[in-house]
Amino acid sequence: DTAELAEPLVAAGNTICRIRTTGGAADETTTIADAVAGQISVGGYSLREVDELSRIVVDAAAGQLCP
């Protein structure tokens, strides 16, 4: 359950969308997603590996927040 991280997750997702929309580099989205994935992991919200969580963050942003 990541309800406590809702605001940072949405903010990160919106940032990822903005980077993708403006033609930013892929490593920029990875940096943002890795930071959020690290928070999820360190906070004990998931037992998944950070790289997997990072991909989930990017996929969720693309699927739910990006135009």
FENDAUR-V702538 format. One record per residue. RES is the residue in three letters. PHI is phi as a letter, one per 30 degrees, with the letter a starting at -180 (NA if undefined). OMEGA is omega in whole degrees, 0 to 359 (NA if undefined). NEAR is the number of other C-alpha atoms within 12 Angstrom. Layout:
res=RES phi=PHI omega=OMEGA near=NEAR
res=RES phi=PHI omega=OMEGA near=NEAR
//
This chain:
res=ASP phi=NA omega=182 near=12
res=THR phi=c omega=182 near=19
res=ALA phi=e omega=180 near=12
res=GLU phi=d omega=181 near=14
res=LEU phi=c omega=186 near=21
res=ALA phi=e omega=182 near=15
res=GLU phi=d omega=178 near=13
res=PRO phi=d omega=179 near=21
res=LEU phi=d omega=179 near=32
res=VAL phi=d omega=178 near=26
res=ALA phi=d omega=178 near=19
res=ALA phi=d omega=179 near=33
res=GLY phi=d omega=178 near=37
res=ASN phi=d omega=177 near=27
res=THR phi=d omega=177 near=28
res=ILE phi=d omega=178 near=40
res=CYS phi=d omega=180 near=32
res=ARG phi=d omega=178 near=23
res=ILE phi=d omega=181 near=25
res=ARG phi=d omega=182 near=24
res=THR phi=d omega=183 near=17
res=THR phi=c omega=176 near=14
res=GLY phi=i omega=179 near=13
res=GLY phi=d omega=182 near=16
res=ALA phi=d omega=180 near=16
res=ALA phi=e omega=181 near=18
res=ASP phi=d omega=175 near=16
res=GLU phi=d omega=179 near=21
res=THR phi=d omega=179 near=32
res=THR phi=d omega=180 near=31
res=THR phi=d omega=179 near=24
res=ILE phi=d omega=182 near=33
res=ALA phi=d omega=179 near=38
res=ASP phi=d omega=179 near=29
res=ALA phi=d omega=179 near=26
res=VAL phi=d omega=178 near=37
res=ALA phi=d omega=177 near=35
res=GLY phi=d omega=177 near=28
res=GLN phi=d omega=180 near=26
res=ILE phi=d omega=182 near=31
res=SER phi=d omega=182 near=23
res=VAL phi=d omega=179 near=17
res=GLY phi=d omega=180 near=17
res=GLY phi=i omega=181 near=17
res=TYR phi=d omega=180 near=20
res=SER phi=a omega=176 near=19
res=LEU phi=c omega=180 near=16
res=ARG phi=d omega=178 near=17
res=GLU phi=d omega=183 near=19
res=VAL phi=e omega=181 near=26
res=ASP phi=d omega=177 near=21
res=GLU phi=d omega=178 near=21
res=LEU phi=d omega=179 near=28
res=SER phi=d omega=178 near=32
res=ARG phi=d omega=179 near=26
res=ILE phi=d omega=179 near=25
res=VAL phi=d omega=179 near=38
res=VAL phi=d omega=180 near=37
res=ASP phi=d omega=180 near=20
res=ALA phi=d omega=178 near=21
res=ALA phi=d omega=181 near=29
res=ALA phi=d omega=184 near=25
res=GLY phi=d omega=187 near=15
res=GLN phi=c omega=185 near=17
res=LEU phi=c omega=184 near=22
res=CYS phi=d omega=179 near=21
res=PRO phi=d omega=NA near=13
//
